[in-house]
């Protein structure tokens, strides 16, 4: 059985937390569709102290992927910016897709 995006990001979060990775250090995650490897790019405190927790961000991405019909095997890169997360992947028809999600909910 395939993992849902929510399950995948929950497991990824747990693994990254065990390794001591925090959201403040993340610049990008790259997904290799051939090998299944995930490359983590980051640096010391790249993001501000108020940046959302790793669990919060990855949970939001997982829910968004499920809601938008994005399967884990379609993911290619996630870039973590201060106010948004950019998700890059391949659609079911093979087209390159780029989606952005705010890191925080903004009042309307």
Backbone atoms as SQL, in Angstrom:
CREATE TABLE atoms (id INTEGER PRIMARY KEY, chain TEXT, resi INTEGER, resn TEXT, atom TEXT, x REAL, y REAL, z REAL);
INSERT INTO atoms VALUES
  (1, 'A', 1, 'UNK', 'N', 0.843, -1.188, 0.000),
  (2, 'A', 1, 'UNK', 'CA', 0.000, 0.000, 0.000),
  (3, 'A', 1, 'UNK', 'C', 0.886, 1.249, 0.000),
  (4, 'A', 2, 'UNK', 'N', 0.549, 2.209, -0.853),
  (5, 'A', 2, 'UNK', 'CA', 1.296, 3.455, -0.932),
  (6, 'A', 2, 'UNK', 'C', 0.952, 4.361, 0.238),
  (7, 'A', 3, 'UNK', 'N', 1.949, 5.095, 0.694),
  (8, 'A', 3, 'UNK', 'CA', 1.725, 6.095, 1.733),
  (9, 'A', 3, 'UNK', 'C', 0.992, 7.287, 1.144),
  (10, 'A', 4, 'UNK', 'N', 0.095, 7.872, 1.906),
  (11, 'A', 4, 'UNK', 'CA', -0.470, 9.152, 1.479),
  (12, 'A', 4, 'UNK', 'C', 0.595, 10.210, 1.730),
  (13, 'A', 5, 'UNK', 'N', 0.405, 11.368, 1.128),
  (14, 'A', 5, 'UNK', 'CA', 1.355, 12.458, 1.352),
  (15, 'A', 5, 'UNK', 'C', 1.402, 12.833, 2.827),
  (16, 'A', 6, 'UNK', 'N', 0.258, 12.792, 3.498),
  (17, 'A', 6, 'UNK', 'CA', 0.241, 13.114, 4.934),
  (18, 'A', 6, 'UNK', 'C', 1.096, 12.130, 5.715),
  (19, 'A', 7, 'UNK', 'N', 0.952, 10.833, 5.422),
  (20, 'A', 7, 'UNK', 'CA', 1.747, 9.802, 6.107),
  (21, 'A', 7, 'UNK', 'C', 3.232, 9.972, 5.799),
  (22, 'A', 8, 'UNK', 'N', 3.532, 10.245, 4.536),
  (23, 'A', 8, 'UNK', 'CA', 4.913, 10.427, 4.112),
  (24, 'A', 8, 'UNK', 'C', 5.565, 11.586, 4.852),
  (25, 'A', 9, 'UNK', 'N', 4.889, 12.735, 4.892),
  (26, 'A', 9, 'UNK', 'CA', 5.481, 13.913, 5.543),
  (27, 'A', 9, 'UNK', 'C', 5.543, 13.748, 7.059),
  (28, 'A', 10, 'UNK', 'N', 4.623, 13.004, 7.632),
  (29, 'A', 10, 'UNK', 'CA', 4.684, 12.715, 9.074),
  (30, 'A', 10, 'UNK', 'C', 5.940, 11.888, 9.370),
  (31, 'A', 11, 'UNK', 'N', 6.175, 10.844, 8.568),
  (32, 'A', 11, 'UNK', 'CA', 7.354, 9.996, 8.760),
  (33, 'A', 11, 'UNK', 'C', 8.642, 10.772, 8.489),
  (34, 'A', 12, 'UNK', 'N', 8.634, 11.604, 7.445),
  (35, 'A', 12, 'UNK', 'CA', 9.806, 12.427, 7.126),
  (36, 'A', 12, 'UNK', 'C', 10.121, 13.375, 8.275),
  (37, 'A', 13, 'UNK', 'N', 9.095, 13.986, 8.833),
  (38, 'A', 13, 'UNK', 'CA', 9.278, 14.903, 9.960),
  (39, 'A', 13, 'UNK', 'C', 9.911, 14.183, 11.140),
  (40, 'A', 14, 'UNK', 'N', 9.417, 12.997, 11.451),
  (41, 'A', 14, 'UNK', 'CA', 9.967, 12.232, 12.566),
  (42, 'A', 14, 'UNK', 'C', 11.437, 11.906, 12.329),
  (43, 'A', 15, 'UNK', 'N', 11.764, 11.499, 11.096),
  (44, 'A', 15, 'UNK', 'CA', 13.146, 11.164, 10.769),
  (45, 'A', 15, 'UNK', 'C', 14.047, 12.396, 10.865),
  (46, 'A', 16, 'UNK', 'N', 13.583, 13.514, 10.332),
  (47, 'A', 16, 'UNK', 'CA', 14.391, 14.731, 10.371),
  (48, 'A', 16, 'UNK', 'C', 14.567, 15.227, 11.799),
  (49, 'A', 17, 'UNK', 'N', 13.525, 15.130, 12.615),
  (50, 'A', 17, 'UNK', 'CA', 13.622, 15.555, 14.016),
  (51, 'A', 17, 'UNK', 'C', 14.632, 14.692, 14.765),
  (52, 'A', 18, 'UNK', 'N', 14.647, 13.384, 14.487),
  (53, 'A', 18, 'UNK', 'CA', 15.619, 12.486, 15.120),
  (54, 'A', 18, 'UNK', 'C', 17.048, 12.887, 14.775),
  (55, 'A', 19, 'UNK', 'N', 17.223, 13.439, 13.585),
  (56, 'A', 19, 'UNK', 'CA', 18.552, 13.866, 13.129),
  (57, 'A', 19, 'UNK', 'C', 18.894, 15.277, 13.596),
  (58, 'A', 20, 'UNK', 'N', 17.950, 15.913, 14.289),
  (59, 'A', 20, 'UNK', 'CA', 18.199, 17.248, 14.831),
  (60, 'A', 20, 'UNK', 'C', 17.888, 18.385, 13.877),
  (61, 'A', 21, 'UNK', 'N', 17.223, 18.100, 12.765),
  (62, 'A', 21, 'UNK', 'CA', 16.886, 19.141, 11.788),
  (63, 'A', 21, 'UNK', 'C', 15.696, 19.947, 12.290),
  (64, 'A', 22, 'UNK', 'N', 15.786, 21.257, 12.172),
  (65, 'A', 22, 'UNK', 'CA', 14.668, 22.126, 12.517),
  (66, 'A', 22, 'UNK', 'C', 14.238, 22.899, 11.275),
  (67, 'A', 23, 'UNK', 'N', 13.041, 23.448, 11.324),
  (68, 'A', 23, 'UNK', 'CA', 12.526, 24.210, 10.190),
  (69, 'A', 23, 'UNK', 'C', 13.356, 25.464, 9.927),
  (70, 'A', 24, 'UNK', 'N', 13.927, 26.031, 10.960),
  (71, 'A', 24, 'UNK', 'CA', 14.712, 27.264, 10.799),
  (72, 'A', 24, 'UNK', 'C', 15.955, 27.042, 9.953),
  (73, 'A', 25, 'UNK', 'N', 16.411, 25.800, 9.840),
  (74, 'A', 25, 'UNK', 'CA', 17.620, 25.471, 9.086),
  (75, 'A', 25, 'UNK', 'C', 17.332, 25.085, 7.638),
  (76, 'A', 26, 'UNK', 'N', 16.082, 24.805, 7.314),
  (77, 'A', 26, 'UNK', 'CA', 15.749, 24.262, 5.996),
  (78, 'A', 26, 'UNK', 'C', 15.727, 25.307, 4.891),
  (79, 'A', 27, 'UNK', 'N', 16.384, 24.971, 3.804),
  (80, 'A', 27, 'UNK', 'CA', 16.332, 25.770, 2.593),
  (81, 'A', 27, 'UNK', 'C', 15.510, 25.023, 1.543),
  (82, 'A', 28, 'UNK', 'N', 15.780, 23.717, 1.399),
  (83, 'A', 28, 'UNK', 'CA', 15.053, 22.935, 0.396),
  (84, 'A', 28, 'UNK', 'C', 15.170, 21.441, 0.675),
  (85, 'A', 29, 'UNK', 'N', 14.199, 20.713, 0.135),
  (86, 'A', 29, 'UNK', 'CA', 14.231, 19.260, 0.076),
  (87, 'A', 29, 'UNK', 'C', 14.123, 18.898, -1.396),
  (88, 'A', 30, 'UNK', 'N', 14.993, 18.003, -1.871),
  (89, 'A', 30, 'UNK', 'CA', 14.904, 17.536, -3.249),
  (90, 'A', 30, 'UNK', 'C', 14.635, 16.045, -3.240),
  (91, 'A', 31, 'UNK', 'N', 13.713, 15.630, -4.098),
  (92, 'A', 31, 'UNK', 'CA', 13.275, 14.252, -4.178),
  (93, 'A', 31, 'UNK', 'C', 13.747, 13.635, -5.486),
  (94, 'A', 32, 'UNK', 'N', 14.475, 12.520, -5.400),
  (95, 'A', 32, 'UNK', 'CA', 14.950, 11.818, -6.589),
  (96, 'A', 32, 'UNK', 'C', 13.961, 10.697, -6.896),
  (97, 'A', 33, 'UNK', 'N', 13.199, 10.829, -7.993),
  (98, 'A', 33, 'UNK', 'CA', 12.180, 9.830, -8.290),
  (99, 'A', 33, 'UNK', 'C', 12.741, 8.454, -8.645),
  (100, 'A', 34, 'UNK', 'N', 13.970, 8.413, -9.125),
  (101, 'A', 34, 'UNK', 'CA', 14.582, 7.141, -9.510),
  (102, 'A', 34, 'UNK', 'C', 15.017, 6.324, -8.291),
  (103, 'A', 35, 'UNK', 'N', 15.735, 6.975, -7.390),
  (104, 'A', 35, 'UNK', 'CA', 16.295, 6.264, -6.234),
  (105, 'A', 35, 'UNK', 'C', 15.402, 6.321, -4.998),
  (106, 'A', 36, 'UNK', 'N', 14.521, 7.340, -4.956),
  (107, 'A', 36, 'UNK', 'CA', 13.716, 7.553, -3.758),
  (108, 'A', 36, 'UNK', 'C', 14.452, 8.338, -2.687),
  (109, 'A', 37, 'UNK', 'N', 15.677, 8.768, -2.990),
  (110, 'A', 37, 'UNK', 'CA', 16.468, 9.535, -2.023),
  (111, 'A', 37, 'UNK', 'C', 15.916, 10.948, -1.870),
  (112, 'A', 38, 'UNK', 'N', 16.119, 11.494, -0.682),
  (113, 'A', 38, 'UNK', 'CA', 15.724, 12.869, -0.385),
  (114, 'A', 38, 'UNK', 'C', 16.977, 13.615, 0.055),
  (115, 'A', 39, 'UNK', 'N', 17.287, 14.706, -0.648),
  (116, 'A', 39, 'UNK', 'CA', 18.427, 15.548, -0.274),
  (117, 'A', 39, 'UNK', 'C', 17.907, 16.726, 0.528),
  (118, 'A', 40, 'UNK', 'N', 18.577, 17.004, 1.640),
  (119, 'A', 40, 'UNK', 'CA', 18.188, 18.107, 2.518),
  (120, 'A', 40, 'UNK', 'C', 19.239, 19.200, 2.390),
  (121, 'A', 41, 'UNK', 'N', 18.776, 20.417, 2.064),
  (122, 'A', 41, 'UNK', 'CA', 19.674, 21.563, 1.947),
  (123, 'A', 41, 'UNK', 'C', 19.322, 22.561, 3.041),
  (124, 'A', 42, 'UNK', 'N', 20.328, 23.058, 3.729),
  (125, 'A', 42, 'UNK', 'CA', 20.050, 24.006, 4.798),
  (126, 'A', 42, 'UNK', 'C', 21.308, 24.636, 5.331),
  (127, 'A', 43, 'UNK', 'N', 21.102, 25.404, 6.386),
  (128, 'A', 43, 'UNK', 'CA', 22.206, 26.087, 7.032),
  (129, 'A', 43, 'UNK', 'C', 21.772, 26.512, 8.418),
  (130, 'A', 44, 'UNK', 'N', 22.678, 27.016, 9.189),
  (131, 'A', 44, 'UNK', 'CA', 22.381, 27.414, 10.565),
  (132, 'A', 44, 'UNK', 'C', 21.427, 28.612, 10.590),
  (133, 'A', 45, 'UNK', 'N', 20.285, 28.431, 11.168),
  (134, 'A', 45, 'UNK', 'CA', 19.290, 29.493, 11.404),
  (135, 'A', 45, 'UNK', 'C', 19.064, 30.381, 10.179),
  (136, 'A', 46, 'UNK', 'N', 18.685, 29.769, 9.081),
  (137, 'A', 46, 'UNK', 'CA', 18.392, 30.498, 7.857),
  (138, 'A', 46, 'UNK', 'C', 17.144, 31.360, 8.021),
  (139, 'A', 47, 'UNK', 'N', 16.172, 30.850, 8.773),
  (140, 'A', 47, 'UNK', 'CA', 14.899, 31.542, 8.960),
  (141, 'A', 47, 'UNK', 'C', 14.808, 32.191, 10.343),
  (142, 'A', 48, 'UNK', 'N', 13.932, 33.181, 10.467),
  (143, 'A', 48, 'UNK', 'CA', 13.747, 33.942, 11.709),
  (144, 'A', 48, 'UNK', 'C', 13.249, 33.046, 12.843),
  (145, 'A', 49, 'UNK', 'N', 13.425, 33.528, 14.062),
  (146, 'A', 49, 'UNK', 'CA', 13.044, 32.771, 15.259),
  (147, 'A', 49, 'UNK', 'C', 11.565, 32.397, 15.281),
  (148, 'A', 50, 'UNK', 'N', 10.696, 33.196, 14.666),
  (149, 'A', 50, 'UNK', 'CA', 9.266, 32.910, 14.660),
  (150, 'A', 50, 'UNK', 'C', 8.810, 31.995, 13.544),
  (151, 'A', 51, 'UNK', 'N', 9.746, 31.410, 12.785),
  (152, 'A', 51, 'UNK', 'CA', 9.388, 30.523, 11.678),
  (153, 'A', 51, 'UNK', 'C', 8.648, 29.312, 12.231),
  (154, 'A', 52, 'UNK', 'N', 7.587, 28.862, 11.561),
  (155, 'A', 52, 'UNK', 'CA', 6.804, 27.735, 12.073),
  (156, 'A', 52, 'UNK', 'C', 7.645, 26.467, 12.268),
  (157, 'A', 53, 'UNK', 'N', 7.218, 25.638, 13.191),
  (158, 'A', 53, 'UNK', 'CA', 7.916, 24.392, 13.502),
  (159, 'A', 53, 'UNK', 'C', 7.903, 23.446, 12.303),
  (160, 'A', 54, 'UNK', 'N', 8.899, 22.577, 12.230),
  (161, 'A', 54, 'UNK', 'CA', 9.014, 21.597, 11.158),
  (162, 'A', 54, 'UNK', 'C', 7.736, 20.775, 11.032),
  (163, 'A', 55, 'UNK', 'N', 7.229, 20.300, 12.149),
  (164, 'A', 55, 'UNK', 'CA', 6.008, 19.494, 12.146),
  (165, 'A', 55, 'UNK', 'C', 4.836, 20.269, 11.546),
  (166, 'A', 56, 'UNK', 'N', 4.702, 21.524, 11.906),
  (167, 'A', 56, 'UNK', 'CA', 3.608, 22.365, 11.398),
  (168, 'A', 56, 'UNK', 'C', 3.689, 22.520, 9.887),
  (169, 'A', 57, 'UNK', 'N', 4.871, 22.813, 9.391),
  (170, 'A', 57, 'UNK', 'CA', 5.045, 23.030, 7.956),
  (171, 'A', 57, 'UNK', 'C', 4.831, 21.745, 7.170),
  (172, 'A', 58, 'UNK', 'N', 5.469, 20.650, 7.589),
  (173, 'A', 58, 'UNK', 'CA', 5.345, 19.406, 6.837),
  (174, 'A', 58, 'UNK', 'C', 3.925, 18.843, 6.910),
  (175, 'A', 59, 'UNK', 'N', 3.249, 19.038, 8.042),
  (176, 'A', 59, 'UNK', 'CA', 1.852, 18.614, 8.156),
  (177, 'A', 59, 'UNK', 'C', 0.986, 19.397, 7.161),
  (178, 'A', 60, 'UNK', 'N', 1.228, 20.698, 7.076),
  (179, 'A', 60, 'UNK', 'CA', 0.473, 21.551, 6.144),
  (180, 'A', 60, 'UNK', 'C', 0.723, 21.117, 4.700),
  (181, 'A', 61, 'UNK', 'N', 1.980, 20.827, 4.357),
  (182, 'A', 61, 'UNK', 'CA', 2.307, 20.383, 3.003),
  (183, 'A', 61, 'UNK', 'C', 1.618, 19.054, 2.705),
  (184, 'A', 62, 'UNK', 'N', 1.651, 18.136, 3.653),
  (185, 'A', 62, 'UNK', 'CA', 0.993, 16.842, 3.458),
  (186, 'A', 62, 'UNK', 'C', -0.495, 16.979, 3.208),
  (187, 'A', 63, 'UNK', 'N', -1.155, 17.814, 4.008),
  (188, 'A', 63, 'UNK', 'CA', -2.598, 18.046, 3.821),
  (189, 'A', 63, 'UNK', 'C', -2.880, 18.700, 2.478),
  (190, 'A', 64, 'UNK', 'N', -2.039, 19.672, 2.101),
  (191, 'A', 64, 'UNK', 'CA', -2.222, 20.361, 0.821),
  (192, 'A', 64, 'UNK', 'C', -2.040, 19.392, -0.350),
  (193, 'A', 65, 'UNK', 'N', -1.060, 18.518, -0.258),
  (194, 'A', 65, 'UNK', 'CA', -0.844, 17.532, -1.322),
  (195, 'A', 65, 'UNK', 'C', -2.063, 16.623, -1.476),
  (196, 'A', 66, 'UNK', 'N', -2.596, 16.153, -0.367),
  (197, 'A', 66, 'UNK', 'CA', -3.780, 15.301, -0.424),
  (198, 'A', 66, 'UNK', 'C', -4.949, 16.080, -1.030),
  (199, 'A', 67, 'UNK', 'N', -5.164, 17.299, -0.558),
  (200, 'A', 67, 'UNK', 'CA', -6.277, 18.119, -1.053),
  (201, 'A', 67, 'UNK', 'C', -6.129, 18.437, -2.543),
  (202, 'A', 68, 'UNK', 'N', -4.880, 18.632, -3.003),
  (203, 'A', 68, 'UNK', 'CA', -4.627, 18.989, -4.395),
  (204, 'A', 68, 'UNK', 'C', -4.372, 17.776, -5.288),
  (205, 'A', 69, 'UNK', 'N', -4.468, 16.576, -4.709),
  (206, 'A', 69, 'UNK', 'CA', -4.282, 15.357, -5.499),
  (207, 'A', 69, 'UNK', 'C', -2.852, 15.106, -5.932),
  (208, 'A', 70, 'UNK', 'N', -1.884, 15.564, -5.129),
  (209, 'A', 70, 'UNK', 'CA', -0.470, 15.371, -5.453),
  (210, 'A', 70, 'UNK', 'C', 0.041, 14.137, -4.725),
  (211, 'A', 71, 'UNK', 'N', 0.523, 13.164, -5.491),
  (212, 'A', 71, 'UNK', 'CA', 1.081, 11.946, -4.909),
  (213, 'A', 71, 'UNK', 'C', 2.568, 12.153, -4.601),
  (214, 'A', 72, 'UNK', 'N', 3.071, 11.388, -3.648),
  (215, 'A', 72, 'UNK', 'CA', 4.467, 11.516, -3.225),
  (216, 'A', 72, 'UNK', 'C', 5.423, 11.340, -4.401),
  (217, 'A', 73, 'UNK', 'N', 5.156, 10.397, -5.299),
  (218, 'A', 73, 'UNK', 'CA', 6.072, 10.140, -6.419),
  (219, 'A', 73, 'UNK', 'C', 6.133, 11.302, -7.424),
  (220, 'A', 74, 'UNK', 'N', 5.217, 12.268, -7.308),
  (221, 'A', 74, 'UNK', 'CA', 5.220, 13.428, -8.198),
  (222, 'A', 74, 'UNK', 'C', 6.120, 14.556, -7.686),
  (223, 'A', 75, 'UNK', 'N', 6.509, 14.505, -6.430),
  (224, 'A', 75, 'UNK', 'CA', 7.303, 15.570, -5.812),
  (225, 'A', 75, 'UNK', 'C', 8.727, 15.587, -6.340),
  (226, 'A', 76, 'UNK', 'N', 9.256, 16.796, -6.569),
  (227, 'A', 76, 'UNK', 'CA', 10.645, 16.940, -6.996),
  (228, 'A', 76, 'UNK', 'C', 11.438, 17.861, -6.076),
  (229, 'A', 77, 'UNK', 'N', 10.831, 18.941, -5.606),
  (230, 'A', 77, 'UNK', 'CA', 11.566, 19.881, -4.748),
  (231, 'A', 77, 'UNK', 'C', 10.575, 20.689, -3.918),
  (232, 'A', 78, 'UNK', 'N', 10.970, 20.967, -2.682),
  (233, 'A', 78, 'UNK', 'CA', 10.244, 21.892, -1.824),
  (234, 'A', 78, 'UNK', 'C', 11.256, 22.929, -1.356),
  (235, 'A', 79, 'UNK', 'N', 10.945, 24.199, -1.603),
  (236, 'A', 79, 'UNK', 'CA', 11.818, 25.291, -1.200),
  (237, 'A', 79, 'UNK', 'C', 11.138, 26.047, -0.066),
  (238, 'A', 80, 'UNK', 'N', 11.862, 26.263, 1.020),
  (239, 'A', 80, 'UNK', 'CA', 11.328, 26.907, 2.213),
  (240, 'A', 80, 'UNK', 'C', 11.783, 28.362, 2.253),
  (241, 'A', 81, 'UNK', 'N', 10.866, 29.266, 1.973),
  (242, 'A', 81, 'UNK', 'CA', 11.142, 30.695, 2.044),
  (243, 'A', 81, 'UNK', 'C', 10.522, 31.249, 3.323),
  (244, 'A', 82, 'UNK', 'N', 10.823, 32.477, 3.636),
  (245, 'A', 82, 'UNK', 'CA', 10.352, 33.055, 4.902),
  (246, 'A', 82, 'UNK', 'C', 8.826, 33.071, 5.011),
  (247, 'A', 83, 'UNK', 'N', 8.133, 33.474, 3.957),
  (248, 'A', 83, 'UNK', 'CA', 6.677, 33.608, 4.039),
  (249, 'A', 83, 'UNK', 'C', 5.910, 32.581, 3.223),
  (250, 'A', 84, 'UNK', 'N', 6.620, 31.747, 2.479),
  (251, 'A', 84, 'UNK', 'CA', 5.928, 30.732, 1.691),
  (252, 'A', 84, 'UNK', 'C', 6.809, 29.520, 1.450),
  (253, 'A', 85, 'UNK', 'N', 6.154, 28.441, 1.079),
  (254, 'A', 85, 'UNK', 'CA', 6.817, 27.207, 0.693),
  (255, 'A', 85, 'UNK', 'C', 6.461, 26.970, -0.768),
  (256, 'A', 86, 'UNK', 'N', 7.459, 26.674, -1.584),
  (257, 'A', 86, 'UNK', 'CA', 7.223, 26.408, -2.999),
  (258, 'A', 86, 'UNK', 'C', 7.407, 24.913, -3.240),
  (259, 'A', 87, 'UNK', 'N', 6.370, 24.294, -3.757),
  (260, 'A', 87, 'UNK', 'CA', 6.390, 22.872, -4.041),
  (261, 'A', 87, 'UNK', 'C', 6.472, 22.687, -5.553),
  (262, 'A', 88, 'UNK', 'N', 7.475, 21.946, -5.997),
  (263, 'A', 88, 'UNK', 'CA', 7.655, 21.671, -7.418),
  (264, 'A', 88, 'UNK', 'C', 7.489, 20.182, -7.646),
  (265, 'A', 89, 'UNK', 'N', 6.833, 19.853, -8.753),
  (266, 'A', 89, 'UNK', 'CA', 6.625, 18.455, -9.059),
  (267, 'A', 89, 'UNK', 'C', 6.150, 18.261, -10.474),
  (268, 'A', 90, 'UNK', 'N', 5.816, 17.022, -10.770),
  (269, 'A', 90, 'UNK', 'CA', 5.365, 16.644, -12.093),
  (270, 'A', 90, 'UNK', 'C', 3.909, 16.208, -11.981),
  (271, 'A', 91, 'UNK', 'N', 3.075, 16.732, -12.885),
  (272, 'A', 91, 'UNK', 'CA', 1.659, 16.364, -12.876),
  (273, 'A', 91, 'UNK', 'C', 1.494, 14.933, -13.386),
  (274, 'A', 92, 'UNK', 'N', 0.299, 14.427, -13.296),
  (275, 'A', 92, 'UNK', 'CA', 0.016, 13.077, -13.804),
  (276, 'A', 92, 'UNK', 'C', 0.220, 12.975, -15.308),
  (277, 'A', 93, 'UNK', 'N', 0.157, 14.124, -15.992),
  (278, 'A', 93, 'UNK', 'CA', 0.349, 14.138, -17.444),
  (279, 'A', 93, 'UNK', 'C', 1.792, 14.451, -17.832),
  (280, 'A', 94, 'UNK', 'N', 2.670, 14.592, -16.831),
  (281, 'A', 94, 'UNK', 'CA', 4.083, 14.831, -17.093),
  (282, 'A', 94, 'UNK', 'C', 4.489, 16.283, -17.188),
  (283, 'A', 95, 'UNK', 'N', 3.557, 17.190, -16.947),
  (284, 'A', 95, 'UNK', 'CA', 3.860, 18.620, -16.985),
  (285, 'A', 95, 'UNK', 'C', 4.481, 19.070, -15.658),
  (286, 'A', 96, 'UNK', 'N', 5.423, 20.024, -15.743),
  (287, 'A', 96, 'UNK', 'CA', 6.048, 20.578, -14.540),
  (288, 'A', 96, 'UNK', 'C', 5.036, 21.475, -13.834),
  (289, 'A', 97, 'UNK', 'N', 4.883, 21.312, -12.525),
  (290, 'A', 97, 'UNK', 'CA', 3.955, 22.131, -11.748),
  (291, 'A', 97, 'UNK', 'C', 4.680, 22.822, -10.609),
  (292, 'A', 98, 'UNK', 'N', 4.250, 24.020, -10.321),
  (293, 'A', 98, 'UNK', 'CA', 4.802, 24.805, -9.228),
  (294, 'A', 98, 'UNK', 'C', 3.621, 25.341, -8.415),
  (295, 'A', 99, 'UNK', 'N', 3.628, 25.074, -7.129),
  (296, 'A', 99, 'UNK', 'CA', 2.562, 25.555, -6.245),
  (297, 'A', 99, 'UNK', 'C', 3.201, 26.252, -5.058),
  (298, 'A', 100, 'UNK', 'N', 2.543, 27.290, -4.577),
  (299, 'A', 100, 'UNK', 'CA', 3.047, 27.985, -3.392),
  (300, 'A', 100, 'UNK', 'C', 2.013, 27.914, -2.285),
  (301, 'A', 101, 'UNK', 'N', 2.493, 27.803, -1.074),
  (302, 'A', 101, 'UNK', 'CA', 1.658, 27.749, 0.117),
  (303, 'A', 101, 'UNK', 'C', 2.258, 28.682, 1.160),
  (304, 'A', 102, 'UNK', 'N', 1.432, 29.490, 1.829),
  (305, 'A', 102, 'UNK', 'CA', 1.974, 30.376, 2.877),
  (306, 'A', 102, 'UNK', 'C', 2.485, 29.546, 4.059),
  (307, 'A', 103, 'UNK', 'N', 3.541, 30.028, 4.704),
  (308, 'A', 103, 'UNK', 'CA', 4.030, 29.316, 5.884),
  (309, 'A', 103, 'UNK', 'C', 3.096, 29.529, 7.070),
  (310, 'A', 104, 'UNK', 'N', 2.418, 30.654, 7.088),
  (311, 'A', 104, 'UNK', 'CA', 1.477, 30.976, 8.155),
  (312, 'A', 104, 'UNK', 'C', 0.136, 31.359, 7.555),
  (313, 'A', 105, 'UNK', 'N', -0.932, 31.053, 8.267),
  (314, 'A', 105, 'UNK', 'CA', -2.252, 31.517, 7.835),
  (315, 'A', 105, 'UNK', 'C', -2.317, 33.006, 8.083),
  (316, 'A', 106, 'UNK', 'N', -2.777, 33.734, 7.112),
  (317, 'A', 106, 'UNK', 'CA', -2.903, 35.185, 7.233),
  (318, 'A', 106, 'UNK', 'C', -4.379, 35.552, 7.454),
  (319, 'A', 107, 'UNK', 'N', -4.649, 36.496, 8.355),
  (320, 'A', 107, 'UNK', 'CA', -6.032, 36.927, 8.530),
  (321, 'A', 107, 'UNK', 'C', -6.534, 37.614, 7.264),
  (322, 'A', 108, 'UNK', 'N', -7.811, 37.452, 6.998),
  (323, 'A', 108, 'UNK', 'CA', -8.403, 38.043, 5.778),
  (324, 'A', 108, 'UNK', 'C', -8.778, 39.476, 5.990);
